[in-house]
Amino acid sequence: MADKTKVGKEYPPVVWEVERGKIRELVRAIGDPNPVYTDRDAAVAEGYKDVPASPTFLTIPAMWCNVLATVLLDASVNVAMVLHGEEEYEYLTEIYPGDILTGVPKLVSVEEKESKSGRMMHMVTIEIDYTNQHGEKAARARTLIVERM
Amino acid sequence: MAVYFEDVNIGQEMPKLVKGPIQKLQHVIYAGASGDFNPLHTDDDFARMVGMKDGVITHGMFIMGIIGQAITDWVPKKDLKKFGVRFMGMTKPGNTITVTGNVVDKIEDGNIIVCEVQAADESGDIKATGRFTAKFPNRDK
């Protein structure tokens, strides 16, 4: 059961180097044929420096670096009983191949809520603030995990 | 083809995107790309063991991904400022997903357009709802 005393805790940063191939792999998996994500010339013609990371790219560092599992387990959330409730991204600068992102995960809130069927749930919100290698704020990812009791 | 701030009105629909039917193989490709290896999405035996009688369900983030595709088919990625979704229902292989959206607010200060989006299957069951904000260029700039 989610431990509210962990609210506000920041976790060790995760570092992720953005690869051109990984940007391509994600849009291929989604089936998004937009050439801006795979063809450098097409991207430059649209005003980008290189192929930009697609809108949901930040799921990659979060999943490959096990961020959610790390935070949820530390906060004593029963990971067998969780659902992904919400996901939100704020885009603060473009993310390109070669960028080195540093993400700082934080447990921002744990709230109790009753479902329509009367079941108690914990709404666990985790944010990851990403900064790039130039020290610029790159993005903020916010994930809401629902722990069913 | 650029879309200009002046040409967008509250209530206007964004171009819809239809994707599917979703195949199980796509779950495997998506798992590898995203790093989400929860067997709920790739292993029918595991999925049934945890209560999914029809087997595997689609990654929620895959659905967010196709909503993202629909958005950046209309609005360039560089003009997208914020994008969030709430997952409402489970998607299964065989579902065909239609993404629709409409403009709910237009803020002159900063040329900001706010849109609500949703993804629904062939029966109209809503899988995700969401919202995004984007900065639109002016026609004369």
Interface residues (C-beta under 8 A of the other chain):
Chain A: K22 E25 L26 V27 R28 A29 I30 G31 D32 N34 V36 Y37 E46 G47 Y48 P52 S54 P55 T56 T59 I60 M63 W64 L83 H84 G85 E86 E87 E88 Y89 E90 Y91 E94 R142
Chain B: K19 Q26 I29 Y30 G32 A33 S34 G35 D36 G60 M61 F62 M64 G65 I66 G68 Q69 I71 T72 D73 P76 K77 K78 L80 K81 K82 F83 G84 V85 R86 F87
